[in-house]
Amino acid sequence: MADRRSIFIGSSVHRWNDNRIFYKEAVSLSKHYDVELHAPADFKNKSLHGVIIVGLSQWKKEYDRKNIRHELWNRLKNSNADIFIFHDPELIWIGIKTAITTNKKVIYDIHENTVESIKQKKWLNIFSKRISIVVYTVLQWIGTKVFSHFLLAENSYKSIIKNNATTILNYPIVKDWPTSGDKLYDLVYLGDVTEDRGGVSIIEIIRVLKENNNKIKLAIVGKIPHTFQKIISNKIKLYGLENNVDVFGYLNYPDAMKIVSQSKIGLSLLMPIKNYMYSYPTKLFDYMQGGIPFICSNFPLYKELVKECKTGITVEPLSINEACNEILILLNDQMLYNKMCSNGKSALKEKYNLDDSEIAYIGDDLIDIPVMEKVGVPIAVANASPEVKAITKYTTKISGGYGAFREAVAWIIEEKGETDIVRQRMMERVKNS
């Protein structure tokens, strides 16, 4: 529409299909604005859900991003957009230049405590860290004078930006990710994999658990920096865990959530670093969305979430033995496990204002009925109890553990009338692979 204002959203770090940037922000804004999203992608351009996506070059190493920033700036200064929204601290100078030299309104979406993040970068020496912190602090102060607004991913960031800011928490937008009865993995880790995010700890946990269960399985889903990839690979080989750990690397959100739903327990053992201690890791909500409980660090903020939602267990992140003990309790206590699974789905809907129609749930026993009565799409597996089958919208022909999840997904796709669309996408993937 000619009278609609236009928005230019830019990120040099996050991929175009980042959950916060694309699904929560760009798609939502496209209902009222013409939205272009410029972010790293493996394509030049396409339109999806009302958003025009223009791909930037993809980066592998830190120095690649300099060229990406230059590419983004050239596009921005030639754009007729009314509003510029950026997401990365490294783009703050571009934001300032845009605000000063153009008529565009500039909005900075802050995802992290950047100063604390700089302190944790091991590849920077002490002098470089101090300089970086001073430079960023000055630029951020300038930003408070020239930017139109700030968006904050966590309430704790209000101590950084005290005025002209709106908090939009990183709760997930729940789609119809069915809860899978086909559990291929005992444990899953979702998100960027680094040492301070618990990347070493999760390997150590599998090493210990394997002593009692040779078939224990872990799925690692997320981007792994090149240098840390070698560390992970070496530890897996050293401990003989090749058959116990599947490393998927980065996956798009739907594929990542499929792995989560096929796992029993989620892991989030962030190290006790200030930048992590006062902000929720989005993976916790993704685990809840996938219908699985989680083991997470015992930070006060996380303890509060666990207390409210009753869908996880907190442990000392530096204690491998404590984490292993709690994992074994969950794996061996089916009643407790089922209760936490149900609590997670319920908490997402009740505490975080999710609509019933957005949730699908696959159940098989009486413990599932309270949740299934609340969600929009309750599904039963073939071998579910009669009481469960009586309240469902669909019952699979296949029993749980033998492909019922795949059948449920296929049914949902067919019900939405998207079978041909999905089939075409799969053909394109095969063609391009």
Secondary structure, 3 states (H helix, E strand, C coil): CCCCCEEEEECCCCCCCCHHHHHHHHHHHCCCCEEEEEEECCCCEEEECCEEEEEECCCCCCCHHHHHHHHHHHHHHCCCCCEEEECCHHHHHHHHHHHHHCCCEEEEEECCCHHHHHHCCCCCCHHHHHHHHHHHHHHHHHHHHHCCEEEECCHHHHHCCCCCEEECCCCCCCCCCCCCCCCCEEEEEECCCCCCCCHHHHHHHHHHHHCCCCCCCEEEECCCCHHHHHHHHHHHHHCCCCCCEEEEECCCHHHHHHHHHCEEEEEECCCCCHHHHCCCCHHHHHHHHCCCCEEEECCHHHHHHHHHHCCEEEECCCCHHHHHHHHHHHHHCHHHHHHHHHHHHHHHHHHCCCCHHHCEEEECCHHHHHHHCCCCEEEECCCCCHHHHCCCCEECCCCCCCCHHHHHHHHHHHHCCCHHHHHHHHHHHHHHC
